Amino acid sequence: MYKKQLYLPSGEGNRKVTIRTYQQQDIAELIGIQQESFPPPFPSELWWNEEQLTNHVNLFPQGALCIEVEGTLAGSVTSLLTHFDPENPKHTWEEVTDNGYIRNHDPKGNALYVVDICIRPSYRKLDLGKWLLQSLYEVVVHFHLDRLLGGGRMPGYHKYAHQLTAEQYMDQVVKGKIKDPVLSFLLRSGRTPLALVDNYLEDEESHHYAVLMEWKNPFV
């Protein structure tokens, strides 16, 4: 089980935050948070369902974390262990996460893979997503893994697709010339790009692209 507390600044003063392992009784609210966090055109069939979240709790609770702000559930992050070969980095979200059911979780894996992260829109100014990822970095260190990995959506790309290739867009975001709601957040959170992946996820805003981004364990 994972649990820690901290205080984060806001316009109303510091707010008490708890990051902990999510449990069966949190499932209904976590599904509601998904619906708030990923509204259309994001496909509704990709929101969590009860079976998926139950698997997260039962198969790898150490990688299933939620965040509370003064007692209100405000977001979550889910991960699994997988074996990653840097020589063959490309894959789809469905392949690596078992379509979100994580039945392919490998206790002997060498990498922690982020299945999903979401924060209620009304809480996003508190940098909760960054703190959830920081907690997963601690999980990486705890299990002596090589790295954390995950595919970052690029939802701002549809605004530039008529003038930039996906690779050019990624490069401009990394250089700070363009701000992307997801990729820029991941960069601020310590992740670095590893590969551009096409057909990663059904995602019209990103033109179905994602950037595989990593955080390497500094102790390995």
N, C-alpha and C positions, 0 to 999 in steps of 0.2 A: 504494500500500500504506500501511496505517496501523499504527503501533505506538507504544505508550508504556508506561511502567512507573511504579508508585507503591507506597506502603506504606499499608495500611489497618489501623487498630487492631482488635483482637479481645480476647476474654477471655484469650487465650493469648499476648498480645503482638502486635506489628505483624507483618503478613503481606504478603509480596511478591506484587503483582498485576500482570499484563500484559494490556493490551488491544491486540488486533491484528486484522487482516483474517483471517477464517476462509477455509480452503482445502479443496480436494477431499478431502484425507485426514482432515478433521475431520467429514465428513458423517455417518458412522455414529454417532459419539458425540453429535452434535447432535440426531439423531433420538431417541436415548435420553433426552437431557435434556428434550426436548419431552414425552415420555411421563411423565417424573417431574413436570414442572412443571404439566401440565394433565391431571390424572387425571379419570375419570368423575365427574360427568355431562358434562364437556366432551366434545364429539363427537370420537372417535378419528380420523375422516376428516379432521379439521382439523390433525392433527399433520403436521409436515413429511414429505415423501417425498424420495427421492434426486433426482428430476428437478427439483423445486422448488429444492432447495439448490444443485444444479449451475447452475441459471439464475442464482441470486443471485451465485455466484462468478464466472460468466462475463459477466453483463450489467452488474452494478454492484458490483464488489468494494469500492469505497470506502464503500459503505453496508452492507456485510456484516461485522459485527464480533463477535468473541467475547472472553471474559474468562477468564483462567487465574489460579488461586490456587496459588502455589508449584508450578506445573507441571500442575495438574489443571484440566481444562476445566470451568468452572462455569456458563456461561451464554452467551447470544448475543443480538444485536439485528440485525434486518434492515430495510432501508429501500429506497425507490426515489425517483426524481425524477418529479414530476407537475406539471401545470399546475393551479393552484387558483384558483377564482373565489370570493372572499368573499361575493359576492352570491348564490351558489348553493352553500351549504356541504354540503347533505345528499347522502348517497351510501351505498352498502353497502361492506363490507369486500371482498366478492368483486369488485365493479366496479372499485374503485380499485387493487387489488393483482393483478388478473387471477387471482383465486382462489389467490393465493400464488405464482404462477409468474412474475410481474413481466415478462411479455413486452411489457407496455405501458409499461415504463420509458422516460421521455422525457428524453433528455440535455439538452434545452432547457427543462425544467420550471423553475418558479419556487419550488417548495416541496419539501422533503424529507419524505416520508411514511413513518411507522413501520409496517411490515408486521407485526412481531411482536417481542416481547421476552420472554425467559424465563430464569429462574435456578433452578438446582437448589435444592430446598427446604432442604437442609442448609447452604446458603451464604447464605441470605437475610438473616441478621443483619449481614452485612458491607456492606450498601448497594451491592451490585454493580450492581443495576439502575440506580441513580441515576448511577453512574459511566459506565455504558454510554450513558445518555441524554446525559450531559455530553459524551461523545465525539462523539455525533451533532450536538450543538450546534456543536462545532468544525467538523464537516463542513459545516454550514449556512453558517458564516462563511467557510470556505475556498472554497466555490463561489459566494459572494455571493448566496445565496438569500434570499427574503423571510422564510421561516418554516420551522419544523418542525411537522408535523401528525400526528395519529394519533387513532384512536377508542379511548377508554378504556372497557373493560368496567366494569360496576357490579355485581359478583357478590354484594354484600351486599343488593341491592335486594329479592330474594325474601323476605327476612325482614320487610320493611316494606311490601310491595306491597298488603297488605290495608288499610293506613291512609294511605299516601302515594302521590300520583301520581309518575311517574318524574321529572318536573320538580321537584316538591317534595323528593324524595329527593336529587337533584343539588344543590339549593340548600342543604339541611341539611349535606351533605358539604362543600361549598365554605365554609360558615360554620364548620365544625369541630364541629358539633353531633353528627354521625354520622361514624364512621370506616368507610371502605370499603377493602377490601384493595388495590384497584387505583387508584381515583380519588384517595384520600388520598396514596398513593405518588406519583402523577403531580404532584399539587399540591406535595408536598415537593421534587420534582425540578425545579420551576420552570415547569411547564405551567399554562396558564390555560384555562378553558372557553370554547368558541366557540359550540357548538350541541348540543342534544340530538337524537340520531338514532334513530328507531325502525326495527326490522327491519334493524339493521346487521349482525348476525351471529347464527347459530343458537346461542343461549346461554340456556338455561332459567333459570340463576341470575339473570341480568340482565333476564329477561323480554324478551330480544332487543334491548334498548336499549344504546346506548353514548353517551358524551359525547365529541364532537370537541374535542380540546384542542390548543393551539398553544404554541409558543415563538417569539416574534418576534426576528429578527435585530436586535440593538440598533445595528448599524452601517448599516442600510438605512433 
